[in-house]
Amino acid sequence: MTRWMLSVLLLLCAETAEGGAWTLNRNHMAIFAGVTASTASRLYDNGGGSAKHIVFSKYLFQSWMEYGVLDSVTLFAVPEYVLAKSDMDGTGIADVHSASIEGGLRILLLSRIGMLSVQTSYKSAGAFDMSTSASGEAGRQFETRLLYGRSFKVLKHNAFLDIEIAKRWIARPRPDEIAFEGTAGYWMTRDYLLTVQSFTFMTTGPVRPPYQAYELSKLQVSLVQKVSRRWSFQTGYFMSLFGRNIVKETGMVATLWYQT
């Protein structure tokens, strides 16, 4: 399986649209356009219990675009648009819509025993397109991420594993974050890929009002169907496993993949 194909497989667009450790080959391009629909009726309390009843729903429209400048350097841009409804304290439902943009690059460092890469990005986001939003304000974020991926065989079928850790410096009043992500993929047939992904993030450093220290861990299961050499289609479901001072969110994701 080529390095380029593995990069495509790992770009499974959830709310955290992050690439895997593999980079695109030089002059290759990939585009992933999708929508994530999520809802929440409960808010995790400070002890991690499912407590306060809320009203929350969100549609995230997202396009992840990548271009291989060199075999070891990939540029990416991620325009996004959010439609959200929220009532956290019973004062009435607020309708929010906003646009965001993220851009950055991924550099392959080592490739002898798996793929080790580093990625940096900058994001200017509207309301509800960050990890959390206390009062619906926009935000800015700079991220550095270390990624490791490796492909192997399971029962004579191709499989892969990708593990990532990221540090996010976020404009105040939001606190900074650290994130841990993992993806396991298994080709059931030549045209069907099954993936299981985990996403965990938490605050780090000082936390200032109106925010409290928060954390969230989510699990996503997806099926990707390869329609043709250039086109694939992904559908997935995700749920919150545990959290603190953040919405208990579940949702669906659908993404169309295109490669040149």
N, C-alpha and C positions, 0 to 999 in steps of 0.2 A: 504494500500500500504506500503510495507516494506521500511525501511530506505535505504537499499541497492539499491532497485529499483529507489527510488527518486534520489539517487546520480548518477545513470546511466543516468537518464532523464536530469539532469542538465549539464552533460558534453557535451554540444553542441559545437563542435570544430569549432570556427571561427578563425580569425587571433589571437585573444587574448586567446587562449585555456586555459580557467580557469575553475576550478571545482566549483560546488555549495556548499552550506553550509553543506550538508549531507556527512558523511563519510561512507566508505565501512565496512561491517561486517568483523570480524577477519578471515584471511586466504582466503578472496574473492579477485578476481582480475578482472579488466576490461581493455579492450584495445579498443581504438578508432583510426582508421587509415583513413585519408582523404586528400583531396586536395582542396585548395581554389584558384580560378582563378579570378583575378581582373584587371581592366583597369582604366585609367584616362586620360582625354584629356584637363582638365583645372586644374589650381592651384588656391586655395583660396588666395586672397590678404590679407593684414594686416587688412583691414576693414571687412573681411568676405565675400566680393564679389567674384564671379567667374570671374577671370580676365585672366591671362596669359595662352596662349595655350602651351601645353606640349605633349610629347609622353611618356606614362608609361604603362607597363603591368607586371604582376607578377603571378607566380605559386608558391604556398606554399604547400609543401608535409609535412605532420605532423602525428605523432603517439603519442597519449596520453596514457600512461600506468599507472595504479593505483594498489596498493596492500594494503589491510587492515592488518596492523600489530596488532592492537587492534580494538575493536569496535569503539573506539573514536580517533584512530590515523591512518591516511592513508598516505602512501608515494606515490609520483608520479614522473615520468620522461617523458620528452617531447623532443625527437629528431626531428629535422626539417631540411628541405632542400629547398632552394629558387632558382628559376630561374627568372631573371628580365631583362627587357629592359627599358632603361630610356634615355630621352633627355629633360632636363629641360631648357636649354638655347639656343637651336638651333645649337649647335656645333657638333651634330652627335649622333647617338644612341649608347649607351654603353650596352654591354651584361654582366650581373653579375650572378654568381652562387656561393652559399655559404652554409655551414652547420652550425647548431646551436644545442645547448643542454640546456635544463632547467630541474631543479630538485628541489624538496622540500617536504614539509609535511603539512597536514591539521589536526588540533586538534579540536575536538568537546568540547566546553566549557559548554553549557547549552542545554537541550532538553525538558524542561517542557512546554514552550510556544513557539513552533517552535524550530528551530535549530540555535544556535549561535556558529560560529567557527572562528578560526584564522588560517591563512595560511601564510607560509613564503616560498620563493623560490629564487634561484640564476640562472641567465641565462647568458650564453656566446654565443653571437650571431654574425653571419656574416652580411655582408652588406644587407640592405633592409629587415632585420628581426627584426628591432626595430620599434618604432612608426614612426620615420622619419630618413632620412639620407641625410646630406648636401653634402657629397662628396663620398659616397659609402664606408665609413669606418666601420669596425666591432665595436662591443660594448659589455659592460658588465653591468648587472643590478641586483640589489638586491631589492626584493619586500616584503612588509608586507601587508596583506589583512584581513579585517574583513568582515564576511559573515553572513547573516541572511536569513533563508528559512522557509517557512511554507506551509503545504498542507491543502486543504480544498475541499469542494464540490461545484460545480456549475451545477445547473439543474440535480442533481443526478450523475454527472460525476466527476471523480477525476481531480483536478487542483492543481497548486502550484505556488508560487512566491518566487523569490530569489533576494536579494538586496546586493550589495557589494561595498565597498570603499577600495581603495588601494593607498599606497604611494610607489613610485619607486625611489630609489637612483641609478643614472646612471653615469657611468664613463665619465669624460670629453673627448671631448668638449660638449657632449650632456647635456642639462639641466635635472634636476630632473622633475618628473611628479606626478600628482595625477589623479586617474582614478575612475570613477563611472560606475557601470554596473548593469543591471537588466534583469531578465528573468521571463516571465509569460508563463506557460504551461497549456494546456487543452487537456484532453483525449477525443477526439470526439467519438471514439469507443474503444474497448479493444485493437485494433491493430494499431490505428492511433493517433499520438500525434501532436498537433499544438503548436508551440512556437513563441513568439515574444520577441526579445532581443534588448536592447539598450546598446551601448558602447560609453563612453565619456572619453576623456583624455585631459589633458592640462599641460602646463609647470608650474612649481612653483619654486620660488627662482630666483637667478640671471641667466641670459642667456648671453652666450658669443659667439662672432663670431666663425665660420661662421653661427651659428644658430640664429634664431629669436624666440620670444615667439610664440608658436603655440598651437592650440587646434583642436579637431575633435570630432564630434558626428555622430555615425552610427546607423542605424536600420536594423535588420535582422529578416526575417520571415522564418521559417523552418517547414517542415513536416517530421515526423519520422514514418516509417512503421516497426512494429514488425513482422519479418519474421518467427521466431521460438523462443523458450525459450532462446536461446543463441545469436541469431543474430538479428540485426535491421539495417535499412538503413535510413540515413538522407539526404535530399536535401534542400537547402536554397538559398535565394537571399538577398543581403545586399546593402545598398546605403548610401552615405554620406548625412546627413541632413544639417549640417552647419560646418564651419571650419575657420581657420585663419592660413595663411602661411604653408599650407599643401595641398597635392593633393586631388582633389575631386573624390573619388574612389567609384566604384560600382563593384559587382562581384557575383560569385556563389560559393557555397560550397557543397561538397558531402563527406559523412563520413560513413564508415562501422563500426558498433558497435559489439563487442564480449564480452561475460561475462562467467565466469566459475561458 
